[in-house]
Amino acid sequence: MRLKIKKTGSFKNSKKYIKLIENASVYDVAVNTPITFAPNLSVKEKNKIYLKREDLQPIFSFKNRGAYNKIVNLSSDQQKRGVIAASAGNHAQGVASACKKLKINCTIVMPITTPEIKIKDVKRFGAKIIQYGDDVNSALEKAKSISKKRQLAFVHPFDDPYTIAGQGTIGKEILEDNNNFDAIFVPVGGGGILAGISSWIAQHDKKVKIIGVEVEDSACFTEAIKANKRIKLKEVGLFADGVAVAQVGKYNFDILKECVDEVITVSVDEVCAAVKDIFEDTRVLSEPAGALALAGLKIYSKKTKGKNLLAISSGANVNFQRLNFIVERSELGEKREKILSIKIPEQPGSFLNLSRIFGSSQISEFNYRKSDLDEAYVLVGVRTKTDKSFQALKNKLTKSGFIYKDLTKNEISNDHLRHMVGGRINQKDHNERIFRGEFPEKPGALLSFLEKFGSDWNISLFHYRNLGSAFGKILIGIEDNNSNKTHLIKHLKKSGTIFTEETTNKAYKDFLK
């Protein structure tokens, strides 16, 4: 969703930040990061696309700028007592690295959902860690409480003039490096980086559009603009943990209403696709919040061509355990993978007939389990280049008499069903044998196998998932009523696919037989 902002027409609140940014102390811990041209993205989006590489900071995130600027401006008494902060990770690293540089005692409150990689990095700087709450807001309240009790200086992750000014040095660097951008896209959590960048750029180059980008399930700035006041979200999504904030900052909101032109909300799938895009152009694995700005840029670029567009690549502290999810959902985010539920008659050869419809289409997944004597449902994942080619495929299914449902946007299907299709066969008299094997990852491999397999045996179970490697793993159930058990083995060998029988496998007996 795109929401244009009717700016106040003055710089009443943001004017003072020009001096604060000019005087900001950041380069003792931060570097002036480069702006990188993204050639692959530029071709795909038909615009010249650039990335401001804050992922190249020493802590792999922009957060060291604001944290250091805040702490270095504390009084000597405050510094002696020590500081406390709350963060899901990147701000924590910024605060911890600043305190190590300045030799100040540091305590960080982190949500229990914080990725382990960020916890390890904070510990590396010598900070004391307290894990509390499920999100940043719970951690914030805990940190504020400790701050009052122990008289520790609280370093807010976004809602503080010195923090905002530190992040604003990014905007200053952008215009010093290249003042020819048509639009700049900035991630939004609490609004600190957007407030800092927009306050500088809006007052120095009015022709540049400043656009904030939020995840749909954490869109506190969007809701604040709609209501013309700060709104606290009841719930926030945790996938993009770096922007999982329930309410935009007060200082920030005052600036944003004056300086920001538009806010765009994006889905988790679109963020995952942006992570992939950044990797393909830079070979850097961005964290979800780090790729957020680019996800918004891609939505914006659909309605404009030939422009110079810049996205802030804000961080690369990705949780390794999330990579599988990111890879899988990136295809959906690019709208390249479609999920279909297709009803087929339960008889030999029907699976083969269905496969012929797909032909050489790139199949990412086949899920099938026989459960009814007359009909069955197949869950199919297929990669298509365009909406037009997908429509052509659906037309072929309809013409051939297959009934289908498009489950591409069905969250239950995407998150759960595709991994759960299975169950026990609903027949007392059956003679099912189970085999596992591998397919070469190339278009038409599934059809080639089924053509060779033929229709002499009925397939009672089939699972295939493209894993992005040279081979995809498959599991197949075959009803074999032939007394000569070697007959099926010989037939399978002729298919050209190497199979291992797993009929006696305990997992199969417990869950599928």
Secondary structure, 3 states (H helix, E strand, C coil): CEEECCCCCCCCCCCCHHHHHHCCCCCCCCCCCCEEECHHHHHHHCCEEEEEEHHHCCCCECHHHHHHHHHHCCCHHHHHHCEEEECCCHHHHHHHHHHHHHCCCEEEEECCCCCHHHHHHHHHCCCEEEECCCCHHHHHHHHHHHHHHHCCEEECCCCCHHHHHHHHHHHHHHHHHCCCCCEEEEECCCCHHHHHHHHHHHHHCCCCEEEEEEEHHHCHHHHHHHHCCCCCCCCCCCCCHHHCCCCCCHHHHHHHHHHCCEEEEECHHHHHHHHHHHHHHHCCCCCHHHHHHHHHHHHHHCCCCCCEEEEEECECCCCHHHHHHHHHHHHHHCCCEEEEEEEEECCCCHHHHHHHHHCCCEEEEEEEECCCCCEEEEEEEEECCCHHHHHHHHHHHHHCCCEEEECCCCHHHHHHHHHHCCCCCCCCCCCEEEEEEEEECCCCHHHHHHHHHCCCCEEEEEEEECCCCCEEEEEEEEECCCCCCHHHHHHHHHCCCCEEECCCCHHHHHHCC
